[in-house]
Amino acid sequence: MDDAFYMQLALDEAWKYQLLTYPNPAVGAVVVQNGAILSIEAHQKAGTSHAEVLALLAAYERLSNTAIAFDRYDAMKAHDFLRQLPKSFFSRCSIYVTLEPCSHRGKTPSCAQLLYSLHLKEVIVGMEDPIAGHGGGIAILGSGNNIPAIRIGVLSEACQALLEPFLIWQKRAFVLFKLAQTTNGRIGGGYLSSKASLKHVHKLRAVCDRLLIGGNTVRTDRPTLDCRFVDAPPPDVTIYSKSGQFDKNIPLFAIGGRAVSIDERLDFLENPSFVMVEGGEGMLNALKKQIDWLLLYQTPKLSTNELSYNIDMNLAFLHQESIGVDLMIWSRQLGN
């Protein structure tokens, strides 16, 4: 096995939590000892343990055959626990991480400082942190003789693609358009996605700053647009429409704990944020210049329904995986 193999495992795990870590980046990590994979983990939620920490905790459990007795997502407890292990515990282990370990202490302690203190055999990093003021982790790792080998730039282009939303929402809104269709490209006829896909959509709704939807979709589908499948608060909703006339008995207006606005302008996309768009062909056409990524849930079904996304748009596939019976495809728009 080579570095690229292990880094790809870290990437694949991180993609499972892409955007769910907002406003943090998606990051994956793998711990290896003598060629054997001890753990594959990823950062899952902002404010909780980072990928490196989760991977080291899982590796500890594997090596010691002992389950930890605390919440692994509590970063402070996790760091304290790992620092108290004998210095030789991870000395034969290598860790692969898609992004340079953090150097600063914020809601969680510095992962770079932690890795340095553990006397790992190797640290292999996919890419350096490109955000000004966020770097310095690699310098910490190499500041002494604790870590014999540090390598940087393994599958760097793939790691950069994983990080792209994080870089965009530092400056303006990152805009994700969610689509669901059958294998033959039809979009009508009620729910198309599996329960697993629907749950994933609700997880994304729960973390986005705003859910953007077209006026025609609201009038026709009369949606609820909540997060009931994951028991989370509903997202704020903006209805993109030139007409402010809507039947207020439509379910989305009856959900408490959120703001619903109607706007014919998209000025809010200039603000750093995560905006998720749900809609049909009209909305996809209207926002074609603003969309960064598209997330497609494709169900294994053929349909005679006439509705589809009739639009010319060039895409680059970034990642795909199975979710329930569906295929989930992340894509970047080209030539935007």
C-alpha positions in Angstrom: 0.0 0.0 0.0 1.2 3.5 -0.7 0.4 7.0 0.7 -2.3 7.6 -1.9 -4.2 4.5 -0.9 -4.5 5.6 2.7 -5.2 9.2 1.9 -8.0 8.1 -0.4 -9.6 6.3 2.5 -9.4 9.5 4.5 -11.0 11.4 1.6 -13.8 9.0 1.2 -14.7 9.1 4.9 -14.6 12.9 4.9 -17.0 13.1 2.0 -19.6 11.4 4.1 -19.8 14.5 6.2 -19.3 17.1 3.5 -21.1 20.4 4.4 -22.4 18.8 7.6 -19.4 20.2 9.4 -20.3 23.8 8.5 -18.8 26.3 9.2 -15.8 23.9 9.6 -14.2 22.1 6.7 -14.7 18.4 6.0 -11.6 16.5 7.0 -10.7 12.8 7.1 -7.9 10.9 8.9 -6.5 7.4 8.9 -4.2 5.7 11.4 -1.9 2.9 10.2 0.6 0.7 12.0 3.0 -1.5 10.1 0.6 -1.3 7.1 -2.5 -2.3 9.0 -5.4 0.1 9.1 -6.3 0.8 12.7 -9.0 3.5 12.1 -10.7 5.6 9.5 -12.5 8.7 10.8 -13.7 12.1 9.8 -14.7 15.4 11.5 -18.5 15.2 11.9 -19.8 18.4 13.5 -18.4 21.9 14.2 -17.3 22.3 17.8 -16.6 18.6 18.3 -13.4 16.4 18.0 -11.5 16.8 14.8 -10.8 13.9 12.4 -7.3 13.3 13.8 -8.6 13.0 17.3 -11.4 10.6 16.4 -9.0 8.5 14.4 -6.5 8.3 17.3 -9.2 7.4 19.8 -10.4 4.6 17.6 -6.8 3.4 17.1 -6.3 3.4 20.8 -9.4 1.2 21.2 -8.1 -1.2 18.6 -4.6 -1.4 20.0 -5.6 -1.7 23.7 -8.8 -3.7 23.1 -10.4 -1.2 25.5 -13.4 1.1 24.9 -13.0 4.6 26.0 -15.4 5.7 28.8 -16.2 9.2 27.8 -17.8 11.1 24.9 -15.3 10.9 22.1 -16.8 14.0 20.5 -15.9 16.1 23.6 -12.6 17.6 22.2 -11.3 18.7 25.5 -11.7 15.3 27.2 -10.4 13.5 24.1 -7.2 15.7 23.9 -6.6 15.3 27.7 -7.0 11.5 27.4 -4.6 11.1 24.5 -2.0 13.3 26.1 -1.9 11.1 29.2 -1.0 7.9 27.2 2.6 6.7 27.4 4.8 8.5 24.8 5.6 5.3 23.1 1.9 4.3 22.6 1.6 5.6 19.0 5.3 5.6 18.2 4.9 2.9 15.5 1.8 4.6 14.0 1.4 6.8 10.9 -1.5 9.2 10.6 -2.9 10.4 7.3 -5.0 13.6 7.3 -6.5 15.5 4.4 -5.8 18.9 5.7 -3.0 20.4 7.7 -3.7 19.9 11.5 -4.9 23.0 13.2 -2.4 25.1 15.1 -4.6 27.4 17.0 -6.8 26.8 20.0 -10.5 27.7 19.6 -13.5 25.7 20.4 -11.2 22.7 20.3 -7.4 22.5 21.3 -4.7 22.4 18.7 -4.4 19.1 16.8 -0.9 19.9 15.6 0.2 20.3 19.2 -1.5 17.0 20.1 0.1 15.1 17.3 3.5 16.5 18.2 3.2 15.4 21.8 2.3 11.8 20.8 5.6 11.0 19.1 4.0 9.4 16.0 6.2 7.7 13.5 4.8 9.7 10.5 2.3 12.4 9.7 1.2 12.6 6.1 -0.8 15.7 5.1 -2.9 16.1 2.0 -2.6 19.8 1.7 -1.6 22.9 3.7 -4.3 25.1 5.2 -4.7 27.9 2.6 -6.6 30.3 4.9 -4.4 33.2 6.1 -3.8 32.8 9.9 -5.0 29.2 10.0 -1.7 27.6 9.1 1.3 26.8 11.2 0.4 23.2 12.0 3.1 21.7 9.9 5.7 24.0 11.5 4.6 22.8 14.9 4.9 19.2 13.8 8.4 19.8 12.5 9.6 22.0 15.4 11.6 19.2 17.1 12.5 15.6 16.8 9.2 14.0 18.1 8.0 13.0 14.6 10.7 11.4 12.4 8.8 11.9 9.1 6.4 14.5 7.7 5.1 14.4 4.1 2.9 16.9 2.5 0.9 17.0 -0.8 -0.5 13.5 -1.1 -3.6 13.6 -3.4 -3.5 17.4 -3.0 -5.9 18.1 -5.8 -8.5 15.8 -4.4 -8.0 17.3 -0.9 -8.5 20.8 -2.4 -11.8 19.7 -4.0 -13.0 18.5 -0.6 -12.1 21.8 0.9 -13.6 24.0 -1.8 -16.9 24.9 0.0 -15.0 26.0 3.1 -12.8 28.3 1.0 -15.9 29.8 -0.8 -17.9 30.6 2.3 -15.1 32.6 3.7 -15.8 35.2 1.1 -19.4 34.8 0.0 -22.3 32.3 0.0 -21.5 28.8 -1.0 -24.5 27.8 -3.1 -25.5 24.1 -3.3 -28.4 23.0 -5.5 -30.0 19.8 -4.4 -31.6 17.6 -7.1 -33.4 14.2 -7.0 -34.3 12.2 -10.0 -34.9 8.8 -11.4 -32.3 6.9 -13.4 -33.9 8.2 -16.6 -33.8 11.8 -15.4 -37.4 12.3 -14.4 -38.2 14.5 -11.3 -41.9 14.4 -10.8 -44.3 12.1 -9.0 -43.8 12.8 -5.3 -40.9 11.5 -3.2 -38.2 9.9 -5.3 -35.4 9.5 -2.8 -34.8 6.7 -0.3 -35.3 7.3 3.4 -31.5 7.5 3.8 -31.3 10.2 1.1 -34.2 12.2 2.7 -32.5 12.0 6.1 -29.3 13.3 4.5 -31.1 16.2 3.0 -32.6 17.1 6.4 -29.2 17.0 7.9 -28.0 19.5 5.3 -31.1 21.7 5.9 -30.3 21.7 9.7 -26.8 23.2 9.2 -27.4 25.6 6.3 -27.9 29.3 6.9 -30.7 29.6 4.5 -32.9 27.3 2.3 -33.7 29.0 -1.0 -36.7 27.8 -3.0 -38.7 29.1 -6.0 -42.2 30.6 -5.7 -43.7 28.2 -8.3 -42.4 25.2 -6.3 -44.0 26.6 -3.1 -47.4 27.1 -4.8 -47.4 23.8 -6.6 -45.8 21.4 -4.0 -47.0 23.2 -0.9 -43.9 21.9 1.0 -43.1 21.8 4.7 -39.2 22.2 4.4 -38.4 21.2 7.9 -35.8 18.8 9.5 -38.3 16.3 11.0 -36.3 13.2 9.9 -33.3 14.3 12.0 -35.2 16.0 14.8 -33.5 19.3 14.3 -34.7 23.0 14.1 -36.0 24.0 10.7 -33.9 26.2 8.4 -34.8 29.8 7.6 -36.4 29.9 4.1 -36.2 32.5 1.4 -38.8 32.2 -1.4 -37.3 33.6 -4.7 -40.3 35.2 -6.4 -41.4 38.5 -8.0 -44.8 38.0 -6.4 -45.3 38.1 -2.7 -48.7 36.5 -2.9 -48.8 33.1 -1.3 -51.4 31.0 0.5 -50.3 31.3 4.1 -51.9 27.9 4.8 -49.0 26.2 2.9 -47.2 24.1 5.6 -43.8 25.9 5.4 -45.4 29.1 6.8 -46.7 27.2 9.9 -43.4 25.9 11.1 -42.2 27.9 14.2 -38.7 28.8 15.1 -37.6 30.1 11.7 -37.9 33.1 9.4 -39.6 32.9 6.0 -38.9 35.8 3.6 -39.9 36.5 0.1 -37.4 38.2 -2.2 -36.8 38.9 -5.9 -33.2 39.8 -5.3 -30.2 37.6 -4.4 -28.0 40.2 -2.7 -27.7 38.0 0.4 -25.5 35.6 -1.7 -22.8 38.2 -1.3 -22.5 37.4 2.4 -20.3 34.5 3.7 -22.7 31.7 4.4 -24.0 28.3 3.3 -27.1 28.5 1.1 -29.0 25.4 0.0 -31.3 25.5 -3.0 -34.2 23.1 -3.7 -36.3 23.4 -6.8 -37.1 22.3 -10.3 -36.0 23.4 -13.8 -37.1 27.0 -13.4 -35.0 27.5 -10.2 -32.0 25.8 -11.7 -32.2 28.1 -14.8 -32.7 31.2 -12.7 -29.7 30.5 -10.4 -27.4 29.0 -13.0 -24.7 31.7 -12.6 -24.8 31.5 -8.8 -24.6 27.8 -8.2 -21.3 26.4 -7.1 -22.1 22.7 -6.6 -24.9 20.3 -7.4 -25.8 17.4 -5.2 -27.8 14.7 -7.0 -29.7 11.9 -5.4 -30.4 9.3 -8.2 -32.9 6.6 -7.4 -32.8 3.2 -9.2 -36.2 3.7 -10.9 -37.5 4.4 -14.4 -40.4 6.8 -14.7 -42.8 8.0 -17.4 -43.3 11.3 -15.6 -42.6 14.2 -18.1 -40.9 16.5 -15.7 -37.1 16.8 -15.9 -34.2 19.3 -15.7 -34.1 20.6 -19.3 -31.0 22.7 -19.1 -27.5 22.8 -20.6 -24.9 22.8 -17.8 -21.3 21.4 -17.8 -20.3 19.5 -14.6 -17.3 17.9 -13.1 -18.0 14.9 -10.9 -16.3 15.2 -7.5 -17.4 12.3 -5.5 -20.1 9.6 -5.5 -21.3 7.0 -3.1 -24.3 4.8 -2.3 -26.8 6.1 0.2 -29.6 3.7 0.9 -30.6 2.3 -2.5 -29.7 5.6 -4.1 -26.6 7.0 -5.7 -25.4 10.3 -4.3 -23.3 12.4 -6.7 -21.4 15.6 -5.8 -20.7 17.8 -8.8 -19.0 21.2 -9.5 -20.4 23.5 -12.2 -17.9 24.3 -14.9 -17.7 27.6 -16.8 -19.6 29.5 -14.2 
